[in-house]
């Protein structure tokens, strides 16, 4: 950069000595615009993920059909017409019938009610137990945390299928037993995630300030720690639901789930597998298809939420 030139008694500075501030009105509005909230920013990022949004739309449609599906046909899930057994899909029976003449469309969406109910109940119970246990363990730390983590390791090491079979023997097969079996150790993963988040946040300035002013442990966890851990918790819940649905389908497929005449996707898949070689493909196709579709929708939504709720990617 050269020195300023003197011309006719005036000092003339070179063009690159001072850079004028030339902000357009649009740039000024962007600077003055307040920053968006964390949740709104997460929604904007999630809505920009087409695959995750397609999963969300699929789940909304599945839940809607689970509610209204059995009501839009004149058939009951347990009504038998033996003369109409194993009919292929038609305008009268959209998904065909089974060997007892029961309408597969009605049974499929009634099974969706059972499977989705199990999945959502397992996620809610895991949330309540896991958040309380993991939050308290991480906040207390020390010997309390060490003792509580040893309990989690013991529960994590229990053989899952053996425990389910024992519960079935003691309590009897049924929907309530399945939910209990899924949640006995299902909350362990949630507890570990919450504990890890709390350990990172409990020494933050706003947490230390609350403790200095005499806030109780439950209030600090509820007001200061949990709101900052909701991102990983929501992601974990979206992954817990498909895991529970698949576990219910697996148990029902083995005959350890809900009992006849109640329908679930696992029970229907088990019944359809036995006749697949007879050419009655629709009896296995529809329950297997909706199990796969539900798994796909929840997993892509969970992946999208994991990216959307990551504070490192916030705009």
C-alpha positions, 0 to 999 in steps of 0.5 A: 500500500503506497503513502497518501498522495498530496494534491493541491494542498489536500491529502488524497488517500488511495482507494484501498485505504478505507473500505466504505460500509455498504450494507444493503437493506436486505443485509441489514434486515438479516442482521436485525432479525432475531435468531430462531429458537432451537426447536424451530431450527431443528424443525427447519432442518428436519423438514429439509430432509426429504427421506425423514419427512417421507418416514414421518408421512408414512407413520402418520398414515399408518397411525391413521389407518390403524385408527380408522382402518377396521371401521371402514369395512363391514367385517370384524377381525374375528368374524369367520366365514368358513366358506370364504377361506383363503380368498385372494385380494378382491373388491370385496376383501381388499387384502383377501381372507385367511383360512377361517374366512376372516377379512385380512384387511380388517385384521391387518389394521387391527394388528397395527393397533396392537403393534403400534400400541406395544411400541409406543407404550414401551417407548413411554415406559423406557422414557419414564424409567430411563430418564429418572434413573439415568438423570439421578445417577449422573447428577449424584455421581460418585458411589451412588452412580457407581452402584447404580451403573452396576445394577444396569450392567447386571440387567443388561447381561440378562438373556432377553429371550429366557427372561421373556419365556419365564415371564410368559410361564409365570404371568401367562401370554398376553399383551400386558406380559409382552409390554412388561417383558419389553420394558424390564430391561428396555429402559437401560439404553435410555438410562445410559444416554441420559446419564452421559448427557447429565454428566456433561452438563451438571457442571455448566454455569446455569446448573451451578447457579441453580445449585448455589441458590439452593435448588433441590436435586429434582428441580435442577434435573427437571428444569436445568438438565433434562431440557438440554438433553431432550434431543438425544432422548427424542432420538432414542425414543424413535428408535425404541418404538420400532425395536419394540414392534419388531420384538412383539412381532418376533414373540408373536411369531414364536407363539409367545405373544397375543393369543387368538382371535386377537390379531397382530402382525407377528401372529398373522405372519406366523399364520401366513408362513405356514401356507406360503407354499400353497400359493396364498401369498397375501397372508404373509405379504401384507403383515410382513410388508407393514412390519418392514414399512414401519421399521423403515419409517421409524429408522429414517425419521430417527436418523433425520431427528439425530441430525436436526437436533444436533446443536453442532449443526445449528444455523 
